[in-house]
Amino acid sequence: MVELVPEELDVAYEMVGIRQAIDELELQFSRLAARFDKGSYWEQEGSNSPIDWIRFNCHMTSNAAGARIAVGENLGRMAESTQAMQAGEIGFTHLVE
């Protein structure tokens, strides 16, 4: 049996807590990305699409930007999954897939 030393346990719990906070921020970002997608600011800024603007300005890949928009647009259909994520039962990436 592997025995964790207290410092390792602290690190493990801190990592889980940080990941849950990141997941919450990703969810908030996705809500905003879906709203941003409906507007025209990206076009006024000379971008080809909302995904292109997010990719460039938020330093993300096109796939990641598109996934955030898709999650934000579909949150109404993912109430149970969103609740599970907020309860720490699943991570944000489960909403993307």
Backbone bond lengths (Angstrom), bond angles and torsions (degrees), N, CA, C in turn:
res aa  C-N    CA-C-N  psi(-1)  N-CA   C-N-CA  omega(-1)  CA-C   N-CA-C  phi
1 M - - - 1.454 - - 1.532 108.94 -
2 V 1.308 115.76 135.33 1.454 121.47 178.88 1.520 108.47 -86.05
3 E 1.310 114.94 131.56 1.460 119.61 179.46 1.521 108.83 -109.16
4 L 1.330 116.15 125.62 1.453 120.29 178.51 1.519 110.00 -84.54
5 V 1.305 115.11 136.61 1.458 118.99 173.64 1.526 107.29 -81.62
6 P 1.329 117.39 153.68 1.466 120.45 -175.49 1.529 114.08 -51.67
7 E 1.339 117.38 -38.95 1.466 119.35 -179.04 1.529 110.84 -63.41
8 E 1.329 116.75 -39.22 1.464 120.31 179.78 1.525 110.87 -67.43
9 L 1.313 116.19 -38.16 1.461 120.64 177.80 1.526 110.08 -64.04
10 D 1.334 116.61 -42.56 1.465 120.81 177.26 1.523 110.97 -60.55
11 V 1.321 116.20 -43.94 1.464 120.94 179.18 1.523 109.86 -62.73
12 A 1.323 116.91 -44.08 1.464 121.18 -179.64 1.528 110.95 -60.08
13 Y 1.319 117.16 -47.76 1.462 120.61 179.96 1.526 111.67 -65.79
14 E 1.320 116.21 -37.54 1.464 119.56 178.47 1.531 110.62 -64.74
15 M 1.329 116.67 -40.84 1.464 120.25 177.91 1.523 111.23 -61.45
16 V 1.325 116.80 -43.90 1.466 120.69 179.24 1.529 110.04 -62.22
17 G 1.320 116.77 -43.98 1.464 120.82 179.33 1.516 112.57 -63.07
18 I 1.316 116.64 -42.38 1.463 120.59 178.42 1.523 110.32 -64.33
19 R 1.334 116.90 -43.52 1.469 119.98 -179.96 1.523 110.65 -61.90
20 Q 1.337 117.99 -40.20 1.466 120.54 178.19 1.529 110.72 -64.02
21 A 1.330 117.00 -38.94 1.464 120.47 177.46 1.528 110.71 -65.71
22 I 1.328 117.08 -41.66 1.464 121.14 177.40 1.523 110.19 -62.05
23 D 1.327 116.74 -43.03 1.464 120.64 179.06 1.526 111.18 -59.74
24 E 1.324 116.98 -41.78 1.470 120.70 177.76 1.530 110.44 -62.78
25 L 1.330 116.43 -41.77 1.464 120.05 177.93 1.526 111.21 -65.29
26 E 1.326 117.20 -38.97 1.469 121.06 177.28 1.530 110.40 -62.03
27 L 1.314 116.72 -39.27 1.462 120.96 178.14 1.526 110.42 -64.63
28 Q 1.321 116.36 -44.65 1.461 121.12 177.90 1.535 110.11 -62.97
29 F 1.333 116.78 -43.02 1.460 121.50 178.10 1.529 110.19 -60.18
30 S 1.316 116.91 -40.84 1.465 121.65 -178.97 1.525 111.40 -64.21
31 R 1.316 116.52 -40.12 1.470 119.88 176.64 1.530 110.02 -60.41
32 L 1.327 115.39 -45.77 1.464 120.07 179.98 1.521 111.66 -66.86
33 A 1.325 117.20 -39.48 1.465 121.17 179.93 1.523 110.79 -61.88
34 A 1.321 117.19 -39.34 1.464 120.72 178.06 1.526 110.68 -65.41
35 R 1.325 117.31 -39.56 1.470 120.85 176.06 1.522 110.51 -65.60
36 F 1.332 116.14 -43.11 1.457 122.10 -179.42 1.527 110.39 -61.13
37 D 1.315 116.32 -38.27 1.465 122.64 -179.21 1.528 111.86 -60.08
38 K 1.320 116.68 -30.39 1.468 121.55 -177.50 1.527 112.67 -80.24
39 G 1.318 116.99 -17.00 1.460 120.98 -177.25 1.520 112.86 -91.05
40 S 1.322 114.87 -169.63 1.463 119.99 -178.50 1.525 113.07 -124.25
41 Y 1.331 117.27 6.74 1.469 119.51 -178.57 1.520 111.46 -56.15
42 W 1.326 116.67 -41.38 1.458 121.12 -179.34 1.526 111.19 -58.23
43 E 1.341 116.45 -37.14 1.463 121.25 179.80 1.529 110.62 -71.35
44 Q 1.328 116.03 -41.51 1.465 120.82 177.96 1.526 111.18 -61.34
45 E 1.320 115.76 -29.32 1.463 121.43 179.64 1.531 112.73 -83.75
46 G 1.331 116.62 -1.96 1.452 120.27 176.94 1.516 115.43 88.85
47 S 1.311 116.83 12.88 1.466 119.92 178.44 1.524 109.86 -83.71
48 N 1.308 116.02 156.44 1.461 121.80 179.83 1.524 112.95 -77.80
49 S 1.325 116.54 -23.70 1.465 121.63 -177.07 1.523 108.68 -164.90
50 P 1.331 117.24 166.83 1.467 119.46 174.30 1.531 111.15 -60.51
51 I 1.327 115.98 -38.94 1.469 119.64 179.17 1.516 110.18 -61.05
52 D 1.329 116.63 -43.32 1.461 121.20 179.68 1.527 110.68 -61.54
53 W 1.342 117.33 -43.53 1.462 120.74 179.79 1.529 110.72 -63.36
54 I 1.332 116.28 -47.16 1.468 120.46 179.85 1.526 109.99 -62.46
55 R 1.326 116.79 -44.02 1.462 121.30 179.82 1.525 110.55 -55.62
56 F 1.318 116.22 -49.01 1.461 120.41 -175.98 1.526 112.18 -73.21
57 N 1.319 117.68 -47.65 1.465 121.26 -172.64 1.521 114.45 -82.26
58 C 1.320 117.17 -25.32 1.469 120.66 -179.80 1.525 111.78 -106.31
59 H 1.338 115.63 6.05 1.472 121.83 175.36 1.528 111.95 55.15
60 M 1.323 114.30 55.11 1.463 121.69 -179.42 1.522 108.77 -125.59
61 T 1.311 116.33 164.84 1.458 119.61 171.55 1.527 108.69 -77.91
62 S 1.317 115.92 161.52 1.465 120.08 176.69 1.522 110.87 -60.36
63 N 1.330 116.09 -41.05 1.468 119.73 179.40 1.521 111.61 -61.96
64 A 1.331 116.79 -43.27 1.465 120.28 -179.60 1.523 110.63 -65.51
65 A 1.329 117.11 -42.60 1.466 120.64 179.44 1.526 110.52 -63.07
66 G 1.320 116.72 -45.26 1.461 120.73 178.98 1.515 112.42 -63.29
67 A 1.324 115.94 -38.32 1.466 120.14 178.97 1.521 110.99 -65.09
68 R 1.337 117.60 -38.77 1.462 120.12 179.38 1.521 110.51 -65.20
69 I 1.332 116.77 -41.64 1.465 119.85 177.11 1.525 109.82 -61.67
70 A 1.324 116.51 -45.71 1.469 120.92 -178.65 1.521 111.63 -61.68
71 V 1.325 117.14 -43.35 1.468 119.91 178.29 1.523 109.57 -62.24
72 G 1.324 116.73 -47.61 1.459 120.15 -180.00 1.515 113.01 -58.79
73 E 1.328 116.46 -39.49 1.462 120.69 -179.98 1.526 112.67 -70.63
74 N 1.314 117.06 -24.85 1.469 121.02 -174.48 1.522 114.47 -106.96
75 L 1.318 117.94 9.62 1.464 120.28 -177.74 1.522 112.63 -58.36
76 G 1.318 117.47 -34.32 1.462 120.54 179.32 1.516 113.02 -62.24
77 R 1.316 116.44 -25.52 1.465 121.51 179.72 1.521 112.45 -94.64
78 M 1.321 115.93 -2.65 1.467 119.77 -176.27 1.522 112.04 -121.36
79 A 1.314 116.98 36.64 1.465 120.58 -175.31 1.526 112.05 -58.50
80 E 1.323 117.21 -45.27 1.470 119.82 -179.05 1.525 111.24 -65.35
81 S 1.318 116.33 -42.04 1.466 119.99 179.41 1.523 110.90 -65.67
82 T 1.335 116.32 -40.54 1.461 120.27 178.44 1.524 110.49 -63.00
83 Q 1.323 117.11 -42.61 1.467 120.73 177.59 1.525 110.72 -63.40
84 A 1.324 116.95 -41.02 1.465 120.53 178.67 1.523 110.36 -63.30
85 M 1.336 116.97 -39.20 1.458 119.75 178.01 1.527 110.70 -65.22
86 Q 1.312 116.84 -44.80 1.458 120.41 -179.02 1.525 112.01 -67.38
87 A 1.323 117.21 -23.02 1.468 121.60 176.13 1.528 111.65 -86.12
88 G 1.327 116.81 -2.49 1.456 120.41 179.33 1.518 114.14 81.39
89 E 1.329 117.00 13.45 1.468 120.52 -178.80 1.527 112.38 -83.30
90 I 1.329 116.72 -29.88 1.462 122.16 175.68 1.523 107.89 -137.02
91 G 1.307 116.31 166.80 1.455 120.66 178.13 1.517 111.55 -102.09
92 F 1.321 115.86 170.70 1.462 121.21 -179.45 1.518 111.62 -57.97
93 T 1.316 117.48 -37.35 1.466 119.52 -177.50 1.523 111.92 -61.23
94 H 1.321 117.78 -23.67 1.464 119.98 175.60 1.531 111.11 -67.60
95 L 1.321 117.39 -27.00 1.458 120.76 177.06 1.523 110.67 -74.54
96 V 1.316 116.27 -29.81 1.462 121.88 -177.71 1.517 110.82 -74.48
97 E 1.314 116.76 -37.41 1.466 120.58 -174.15 1.504 113.20 -81.99
